[in-house]
């Protein structure tokens, strides 16, 4: 088990009264789940725990492994395209998605025994050595190790390295405000567009995620993109895709990129077939028909569906072959080289 000396004090929780056994309890206030914990008990995320009548983080300074990726792999197509990003995660998650593609990390309760140690300054050093322009908190959801991610983000920002949260957006209140204040970009998993899907397959609430998206759009200057993993027969109907993309345009605006990615059988959904390419292309067409300016297909080889086009004149701004960029027509300032229309995003190195 983790040594007590590894427990990191946290801020977003409050004390409750005593339970029926006359033992004090605390409530974690990081996410909408609001886990109530007695001493020694962990939340559903596994990494936030009541220790001595206070909530502590048990994975601060510990990583499940690092990788240097193209930023497009996050996926982020409009944030420093063509640059490298240092990616890492920890263990645990505050959702229970039955289709999790990283379940060996997010669902592994024993992972905290195996993780490598890395201080925020050491993470910064790795990013600098590998010429990474940004760091991604990914693989599992960074909101559950927010204190560690925020400390890394602060030391990186001081050296000109940006921070990216790859998250399901299941966070609320003051914790949400504090966490995203340290981020420069995000990719948010919008897992479906029905409350029933979130409840049945994720043990979560759709509205809480929508609240986070509206917060990002209207209360921050963070660049963010959306990803929906399309699972055959569960969240890929024309009706649902129409409703989702209309909501995005009406509430977040047309410049928020949307990635429709292919499911492959994994974790507790091994009996469902992979997503056909035709489904991803249909989702992209629906999105663009509803006014989404930048819609992409993912987890497949689809050069047209993964390239960026000027929404005004149709010129290919950035060509993509999987994660490799091909010649394009985007200026260094993010404008279409043909007609001068601004492309939404964060460009330049």
Phi, psi and omega per residue, in radians:
X1 nan 2.846 3.104
X2 -1.148 2.402 3.057
X3 -1.201 2.566 3.137
X4 -1.042 -0.498 -3.133
X5 -1.165 -0.287 3.125
X6 -1.470 -0.200 -3.076
X7 -1.242 2.255 -3.077
X8 -1.890 2.233 -3.116
X9 -1.144 2.504 3.138
X10 -2.134 2.976 -3.025
X11 -1.939 -0.563 -2.921
X12 -1.637 1.410 3.085
X13 -2.849 2.917 3.041
X14 -2.585 2.716 -3.114
X15 -1.377 2.520 3.035
X16 -1.939 -3.070 3.047
X17 -1.339 -2.911 3.114
X18 -1.526 2.654 3.092
X19 -1.488 -2.994 -3.083
X20 -1.114 -0.362 3.114
X21 -1.630 0.202 3.138
X22 1.090 0.574 3.094
X23 -1.920 2.411 -3.103
X24 -1.174 2.627 3.098
X25 -2.256 2.754 3.036
X26 -2.261 2.767 3.088
X27 -2.103 2.252 3.051
X28 -1.330 2.352 -3.080
X29 -1.976 0.325 -3.114
X30 -1.289 -0.802 -3.055
X31 -2.211 2.967 -3.081
X32 -1.081 -0.244 -3.128
X33 -1.151 -0.623 3.077
X34 0.972 0.911 -3.092
X35 -1.043 2.287 3.019
X36 -1.742 2.266 -2.922
X37 -2.273 2.363 2.940
X38 -1.594 2.939 -3.044
X39 -0.986 2.257 3.140
X40 1.549 -0.118 -3.092
X41 -1.615 2.471 3.105
X42 -1.758 2.666 3.049
X43 -1.303 3.081 3.125
X44 -1.013 -0.559 3.140
X45 -1.158 -0.308 3.119
X46 1.405 -0.400 -2.993
X47 -1.787 -0.201 3.070
X48 -1.859 2.275 -2.872
X49 -2.479 2.554 3.002
X50 -1.450 1.975 3.092
X51 -2.252 1.947 -3.130
X52 1.180 0.634 3.114
X53 1.123 0.589 3.024
X54 -2.592 2.581 3.132
X55 -1.477 2.237 3.124
X56 -2.104 2.761 3.042
X57 -1.739 2.202 -3.050
X58 -1.653 -0.046 -3.089
X59 -2.096 0.327 3.114
X60 -1.098 2.301 3.094
X61 1.337 0.259 -3.078
X62 -2.281 2.335 -3.033
X63 -2.200 2.591 3.072
X64 -1.500 0.098 3.095
X65 2.283 2.650 -3.099
X66 -2.020 2.650 3.066
X67 -2.588 2.606 3.026
X68 -1.790 2.088 -3.045
X69 -2.153 2.788 2.848
X70 -1.223 2.485 -3.082
X71 -1.070 -0.452 3.120
X72 -1.087 -0.324 -3.098
X73 -1.346 -0.170 -3.023
X74 -1.225 -0.585 -0.151
X75 -1.606 2.389 2.996
X76 -2.333 1.988 -3.116
X77 -1.738 -0.209 -3.076
X78 -2.136 0.367 -3.135
X79 -2.221 1.838 -3.138
X80 0.834 0.934 -3.077
X81 -0.995 2.475 3.123
X82 1.478 0.016 -3.132
X83 -1.734 2.900 3.111
X84 -1.640 2.601 3.137
X85 -2.316 2.385 3.083
X86 -1.503 2.109 -3.059
X87 -1.948 2.436 3.020
X88 -2.789 2.850 3.057
X89 -2.498 -3.033 3.091
X90 -2.173 -2.082 3.101
X91 -2.478 2.761 3.050
X92 1.568 2.952 3.110
X93 -2.874 2.674 3.137
X94 -1.753 0.153 2.944
X95 -2.116 2.911 -3.076
X96 -2.151 0.776 -3.023
X97 -1.017 2.151 -3.114
X98 -1.270 -0.207 -3.116
X99 -1.892 0.269 -3.036
X100 -0.919 2.237 3.141
X101 -1.546 -0.157 3.089
X102 -2.134 0.607 -2.993
X103 -1.078 -0.492 -3.123
X104 -1.139 -0.339 3.053
X105 -1.805 -0.853 -3.040
X106 -1.241 -0.426 -3.093
X107 -1.890 0.057 -3.037
X108 -1.547 1.771 -3.124
X109 -1.199 -0.352 -3.141
X110 -1.641 -0.013 -3.080
X111 -1.064 -0.508 -3.072
X112 -1.161 -0.238 3.058
X113 -1.391 -0.333 -2.967
X114 -1.897 -0.112 -2.970
X115 -1.307 2.559 3.059
X116 -1.362 2.761 -3.138
X117 -1.782 2.402 3.118
X118 -2.702 2.063 3.092
X119 -1.318 2.859 3.074
X120 -0.950 -0.702 3.133
X121 -1.164 -0.635 3.106
X122 -1.183 -0.640 3.068
X123 -1.110 -0.776 3.065
X124 -0.968 -0.798 -3.137
X125 -1.046 -0.709 3.101
X126 -1.108 -0.754 3.139
X127 -1.082 -0.736 -3.132
X128 -1.187 -0.720 -3.120
X129 -1.112 -0.558 -3.104
X130 -1.715 0.195 3.089
X131 0.980 0.709 3.101
X132 -1.497 2.343 3.127
X133 -1.472 -0.222 -3.092
X134 -2.711 2.903 3.082
X135 -2.132 2.358 3.112
X136 -1.918 2.264 3.027
X137 -1.685 1.857 -2.857
X138 -2.621 -2.937 -3.098
X139 1.272 -0.920 2.885
X140 -2.173 2.992 -2.960
X141 -1.352 2.160 -3.096
X142 -1.196 -0.251 3.136
X143 -1.090 -0.474 -3.123
X144 -1.416 -0.301 3.008
X145 -2.068 0.715 -2.988
X146 -1.015 -0.646 -3.112
X147 -1.109 -0.728 3.105
X148 -1.145 -0.836 3.138
X149 -1.079 -0.720 -3.113
X150 -1.156 -0.689 3.121
X151 -1.149 -0.686 3.081
X152 -1.121 -0.784 -3.121
X153 -1.014 -0.680 -3.109
X154 -1.155 -0.809 -3.118
X155 -1.218 -0.569 3.111
X156 -1.216 -0.747 -3.124
X157 -1.045 -0.636 3.129
X158 -1.123 -0.363 3.125
X159 -1.900 0.229 3.060
X160 1.426 0.254 3.105
X161 -1.800 2.259 -3.032
X162 -1.584 2.907 -3.060
X163 -2.170 2.431 -3.093
X164 -2.205 2.212 3.047
X165 -1.730 2.128 2.997
X166 -1.785 1.859 -2.832
X167 -2.515 2.763 3.001
X168 -1.531 -0.049 3.100
X169 1.228 0.357 -3.096
X170 -1.607 1.326 -3.079
X171 -2.658 2.660 -3.104
X172 -2.608 3.078 3.001
X173 1.078 -2.567 -3.099
X174 -1.140 -0.532 3.101
X175 -1.091 -0.742 3.115
X176 -1.074 -0.788 -3.134
X177 -1.062 -0.783 -3.107
X178 -1.199 -0.763 -3.085
X179 -1.101 -0.907 -3.054
X180 -1.289 -0.274 3.042
X181 -1.108 -0.401 -3.118
X182 -1.715 -0.093 -3.097
X183 -1.686 2.666 3.090
X184 -1.879 -0.426 3.134
X185 -2.695 2.861 3.125
X186 -2.656 2.580 2.837
X187 -2.016 2.125 -3.068
X188 -1.890 2.213 3.055
X189 -1.350 1.924 2.966
X190 -1.683 1.642 -2.849
X191 -1.226 -0.407 3.124
X192 -3.012 -3.124 3.118
X193 -2.241 0.576 3.018
X194 -2.327 2.477 3.113
X195 -1.102 -0.594 -3.124
X196 -1.107 -0.680 3.103
X197 -1.093 -0.845 -3.126
X198 -1.046 -0.734 -3.106
X199 -1.194 -0.788 -3.039
X200 -1.327 -0.716 -2.990
X201 -1.846 -0.213 -3.092
X202 -2.238 -0.178 -3.025
X203 0.964 0.748 -3.109
X204 -2.398 -3.010 -3.090
X205 -2.198 2.163 3.122
X206 -1.028 -0.768 -3.038
X207 -1.041 -0.614 3.126
X208 -1.102 -0.646 3.104
X209 -1.228 -0.731 3.099
X210 -1.077 -0.644 3.090
X211 -1.080 -0.719 3.106
X212 -1.111 -0.742 3.137
X213 -1.091 -0.745 3.114
X214 -1.176 -0.606 3.071
X215 -1.090 -0.817 -3.141
X216 -1.033 -0.730 -3.087
X217 -1.239 -0.772 -2.936
X218 -1.781 -0.259 -3.076
X219 -2.082 -0.051 3.140
X220 -2.348 3.038 3.044
X221 -1.972 0.333 -3.131
X222 -1.216 2.389 2.967
X223 -1.416 2.229 3.126
X224 -2.428 2.653 3.106
X225 -2.253 2.787 -3.070
X226 -1.994 2.554 3.040
X227 -2.256 2.296 2.994
X228 -2.154 2.050 3.053
X229 -1.385 2.014 -3.064
X230 -1.546 2.050 -3.113
X231 -1.858 2.092 -3.061
X232 -0.876 2.224 3.062
X233 1.308 -0.072 -3.094
X234 -1.866 -0.673 -3.118
X235 -2.555 0.410 -3.015
X236 -2.036 0.310 3.141
X237 -1.269 2.677 3.085
X238 -1.008 -0.686 -3.116
X239 -1.083 -0.791 -3.124
X240 -1.210 -0.724 3.130
X241 -1.140 -0.629 3.087
X242 -1.126 -0.795 -3.128
X243 -1.136 -0.752 -3.119
X244 -1.091 -0.851 -3.056
X245 -1.258 -0.569 3.041
X246 -1.134 -0.707 3.124
X247 -1.091 -0.746 -3.130
X248 -1.045 -0.847 -3.115
X249 -1.120 -0.736 -3.087
X250 -1.252 -0.566 -3.025
X251 -1.881 -0.437 -3.111
X252 -2.025 -0.339 3.141
X253 1.758 2.871 -3.047
X254 -1.348 -0.229 -3.043
X255 -1.557 -0.052 3.116
X256 -1.369 1.987 -3.129
X257 -1.145 2.507 3.102
X258 -2.121 2.265 3.120
X259 -1.926 2.135 3.058
X260 -1.839 1.964 -2.973
X261 -1.981 2.728 -3.043
X262 -1.495 2.311 3.033
X263 -1.386 2.503 2.910
X264 -2.222 2.551 -3.051
X265 -1.001 2.215 -3.095
X266 -2.836 2.900 3.062
X267 0.883 -1.990 -3.093
X268 -1.797 0.291 3.089
X269 -2.275 0.944 -3.118
X270 -1.446 -0.200 -3.109
X271 -1.607 -0.041 3.135
X272 -1.680 2.354 -3.093
X273 -1.243 2.809 3.081
X274 -1.077 2.754 3.131
X275 -1.278 2.210 3.071
X276 -1.172 2.585 3.091
X277 -1.023 -0.616 -3.130
X278 -1.048 -0.605 3.120
X279 -1.137 -0.744 3.141
X280 -1.143 -0.721 3.138
X281 -1.175 -0.637 3.095
X282 -1.134 -0.726 3.104
X283 -1.077 -0.727 3.126
X284 -1.095 -0.742 3.128
X285 -1.116 -0.732 3.119
X286 -1.081 -0.785 -3.131
X287 -1.055 -0.844 -3.105
X288 -1.182 -0.589 3.077
X289 -1.125 -0.467 3.128
X290 -1.625 0.082 3.030
X291 1.853 0.014 3.059
X292 -1.208 2.141 -3.054
X293 -1.386 -0.478 -3.069
X294 -2.301 1.732 -3.131
X295 -2.124 2.402 -3.003
X296 -2.316 2.687 2.958
X297 -1.774 2.620 -3.078
X298 -2.516 2.821 -3.088
X299 1.160 0.330 3.105
X300 -2.475 2.960 3.044
X301 -1.687 1.892 -3.051
X302 -2.693 1.491 -3.034
X303 -0.994 -0.775 -3.125
X304 -1.128 -0.770 -3.083
X305 -1.290 -0.186 -3.116
X306 -1.956 -0.007 3.110
X307 -1.592 2.770 -3.131
X308 -1.811 2.323 -3.097
X309 -2.133 2.607 3.049
X310 -1.166 2.218 -3.108
X311 -1.298 -0.203 -3.136
X312 -1.597 -0.890 -3.044
X313 -1.986 -0.130 3.090
X314 1.474 0.049 3.115
X315 -1.118 2.426 3.074
X316 -1.257 2.012 -3.105
X317 -1.490 -0.752 3.110
X318 -2.396 2.057 3.039
X319 -1.512 2.506 3.138
X320 -2.342 2.352 2.987
X321 -2.072 1.645 -2.913
X322 1.009 -2.016 -3.093
X323 -1.765 0.115 3.121
X324 -1.685 2.374 3.124
X325 -1.575 2.449 3.054
X326 -1.952 3.078 -3.067
X327 -0.974 2.437 -3.120
X328 -2.415 -2.988 -3.084
X329 -2.296 0.710 3.108
X330 -1.871 2.230 3.118
X331 -1.301 2.929 -3.139
X332 -1.109 -0.401 3.134
X333 -1.593 0.007 3.085
X334 1.573 0.421 3.135
X335 -1.877 2.671 3.032
X336 -1.175 2.200 -3.097
X337 -1.200 -0.322 -3.101
X338 -1.558 -0.867 -3.046
X339 -2.017 -0.129 3.064
X340 1.483 0.042 -3.138
X341 -1.207 2.398 -3.136
X342 -1.263 2.361 3.030
X343 -1.719 2.270 3.138
X344 -1.106 2.391 3.090
X345 2.605 -3.038 3.075
X346 -2.106 1.955 -3.022
X347 -2.110 2.945 -3.094
X348 1.623 2.865 -3.095
X349 -1.986 nan nan
